[in-house]
Structure formats: C-alpha cells, structure tokens
Amino acid sequence: MIALTIDCEQWNCPLLEGHDVPENGETRQSREGNIRLLRLLRSTKVPATFFVTGDYALGEPAQVRKIAGAGHEIACHGHSHYYRGNAELDLAADIKLAKQTLERVVGTKILGFRSPQMQYSTQLLEILDKFGFAYDSSLHPAYLPGFYNHACSPLAPFRPLPHHLIVEIPVAVSRHRLPISWLFTRVLGVRRTIGACRWLLAQGVTPVLYFHSWEFIPMRSRHVPFYYNIQTGPPLLADVERLINTFGPDQFCRVRDLLRDPVTVAKEKEEDS
C-alpha cells in the first residue's frame, strides 16, 4: 500500500522565507488546488489523507467538510502553519486550537497530526499524546542540511515514546535517505519517486508521500524561491496520476489505515470497488 497525503494550509510561504506581504494567509491557492486534486482522486477512486490547518478550516469550512464527505481522512496540521523559527509559538496552544477547530468543522475525532515544516521533536510527541492523537507523521527520516537531520531514524511506523500509545508514521524517503515528495517530485522527476516507492515496498515499508494543496495550481509568487513555483499545476497533477496508474488505485490508502491490519484494509477496499 501507498499513503497519499496532502498538507492543506493557508498560503504563507513568503512569510516562511522572511517576506511580510499581503498574499500571506490567503486560502485561494489551496482551495483551488484541492478542487483540481479532488477531481483526480474522484475519477481514480483513490483515498487520501489531508493534513489541514485550523486556520484553513476556519476560512474554508465547506470545502473541508466536502473532502471528509468524499471519504478522505482529515488530520491536523497545526493552526498557524508557522513552526520553524517561530520564537513566539506556543506549541501546545496551537495544536489544541487546531484540533478543536477541525473537530468542530468536520464533526468527527481527529486522529492524526503532521507538524508544519516537519518540526519533529519529543516535546511535540508528548503534547500529541496528551491531546489524544493516535499518530504523528512529522518525521522525515532524511538528511537535508538546514531542514532534516533524521537519516538514522526508522523508515517504518514505530512507537516513539516508551509506555505511550502514539505511533510515529514517517514520510517516505529514497534508499539514500533523501526526500522524494513535493518539490523533489516536481524538480527531480516522478520516475525517481516511483523508484523510491518500489524500493520501500520491497523493504516491507508503506511509502507515505506528501504534497501541498497549493502545488496543484500554477504558482507564480514573486516572494518565494523558484522551487515553490516550478512544475506546479498540471505537471504535478500528471505526475500524481502517473503514480496512481503505476501502482494501481487499489494500492492507495489513508494514513489512519496504517494503524490497522493491512489485510483487513485491502479486503475492505476490494468490497468497496
């Protein structure tokens, strides 16, 4: 199985790059990207997990409910979407607000979490466990100077806290412990992502891929580096469609399904098709 995950947030990448501009906080980019992606997921009957910020859910509650209603998992992506380098962040308060907001919008319990900017830490896990999350998917077991330094971490799901139930579900990397999702698919090519997925599957690991909602529209922001904009929109939609066609729609699942027996999940998918 492969888990396709989408980080759905208000657009604030210029802020993350140090630019205080009016486009920070807009939801249009992710809203329009979701419309295009949901069309593809509907036509291929592929389920996905959407890690949604509380702020986005407040701005686009109807769309978030529509995503949930289509059978996709809604998980939590914090509230502010500004974690890395934010000295004023109250981590527990941000997560609590986001979880409460999402549960109010969709009307169901939120099980999963992914930290904005993949800010993985023991403190994060302890907070998530306290708030009753079943799993976290913030660990990028890769090495990328200035961003990720987890090349020695497990590739498969594990329990990161002794005597606690929360499960860590790492995102997918290549055999050389390099990232394979979002801009790395767009810039380095989907063939590399497909090859890495095949390698992980051969190791008995379910690849957890991630993209951002806004990547599915042609981005033209002048306030971010080129790699935020390159090959967004139709090229990435085509890449995701190729991923689906390569492995088959029945080989995709939601992240929460990984907490259960994979044989049962596969059987349920057969019965639904």
Stockholm file with secondary structure:
# STOCKHOLM 1.0

chainA/1-273         MIALTIDCEQWNCPLLEGHDVPENGETRQSREGNIRLLRLLRSTKVPATFFVTGDYALGEPAQVRKIAGAGHEIACHGHSHYYRGNAELDLAADIKLAKQTLERVVGTKILGFRSPQMQYSTQLLEILDKFGFAYDSSLHPAYLPGFYNHACSPLAPFRPLPHHLIVEIPVAVSRHRLPISWLFTRVLGVRRTIGACRWLLAQGVTPVLYFHSWEFIPMRSRHVPFYYNIQTGPPLLADVERLINTFGPDQFCRVRDLLRDPVTVAKEKEEDS
#=GR chainA/1-273 SS CEEEEEEECCBCHHHHTTCCCTTTTBCHHHHHHHHHHHHHHHHHTCCCEEEECHHHHHHCHHHHHHHHHTTCEEEECCSSSCCTTCTTCCHHHHHHHHHHHHHHHHSSCCCEECCGGGCCCHHHHHHHHHTTCSEECCCCCSEETTTEECTTSCSSCBCCSTTCCCEECCCCBCTTSCBCSHHHHHHHCHHHHHHHHHHHHHTTCCCEEEEEGGGGSCCCCSSSCGGGTTTCSHHHHHHHHHHHHHHCGGGEECGGGGGSCHHHHHHHHHHHC
#=GC SS_cons         CEEEEEEECCBCHHHHTTCCCTTTTBCHHHHHHHHHHHHHHHHHTCCCEEEECHHHHHHCHHHHHHHHHTTCEEEECCSSSCCTTCTTCCHHHHHHHHHHHHHHHHSSCCCEECCGGGCCCHHHHHHHHHTTCSEECCCCCSEETTTEECTTSCSSCBCCSTTCCCEECCCCBCTTSCBCSHHHHHHHCHHHHHHHHHHHHHTTCCCEEEEEGGGGSCCCCSSSCGGGTTTCSHHHHHHHHHHHHHHCGGGEECGGGGGSCHHHHHHHHHHHC
//
